[in-house]
């Protein structure tokens, strides 16, 4: 990964500070930069998809490494005037300022201040949080080491790469049975490990039988690896069931510390896959005026292209909000001039 697009420069304040330098945050920075806004992107350098070999279902960039895609995004954002810095934003707070006398394209009084872990503080008229999520993996020995390689979670991200192979589905989350039926599209050799967690209903048993899916009872203990490749799933009984890939759905938690410091809490996702931040779509406005959120922090199931799209929409919504503020103040100034 190139480092030429990461710098240490931070001005005192910006029109918009974006916390999170992934697809959503960088897309927003491009959108805002093209709108002649001053933008700072704070990137902690911990992308969720870093272990993956490639990004998929991203039109014209299929198979590109996550780090290369991020590097290209940084270059584009900087081309349009954004500052992109490596750092960790640890807290944010409102300054009470929500109005400015600034002309469009200039920086007025900050509505928010963002604290970085290194002690620096930066001001922003608007704040966009695109910090993504953390995957909480099942407690099975060996899963973390194979995560993003041959331990997978999304058929649309990884199904093609494991097509027609022996695929195991680990019963670890409520979505396990749904994942089982999904991955059956990519391979006729599917094994569901109940793992003492999943209990299929009568209807689900009928579906599993009808789709010729093998079901293995008993708790899963670990993974068997040979020549740096997954070879099988080891049960507590010691039995090894051969598989080429394992689907292990994680619980997904939004990285919400910055939002929580502003009084914005996460809620349980309707699909039961984790916790996310609710926003007003499609712009991504949160419950706190002046604060937006985009990407996986709001959409736990969104792929990279969806996150990029939500960032672009958030950037447009923030610019429109700033324009409305500036126009309102311009009208007030014009009325005052007429009275004088």
Secondary structure, DSSP 8 states (H G I E B T S, - for coil): ---TT-B----SEEEEEEE--SHHHHHHHHHHHHTT--EEEEE-S--GGGGSS---S-TT-TT--HHHHHHHHHHHHHHTT-EEEE--EEEEEE-S-------TTS----SEEEEETTS-EEEEEEEEE---EEEE--S-BTHHHHBTTTEE--HHHHTGGGTTS-EEEE--STTHHHHHHHHTTT-S-EEEE-TTT----HHHHHHHHHTT-EEE-S-EEEEEESSSSEEEEEETTS-EEE-SEEE---EEEE--HHHHHTT---EE-TTSSEEE---BTTTTB-SSTTEEE-GGGT-TT--HHHHHHHHHHHHHHHHHHHHHHHHHHHHHHHHHHHH-
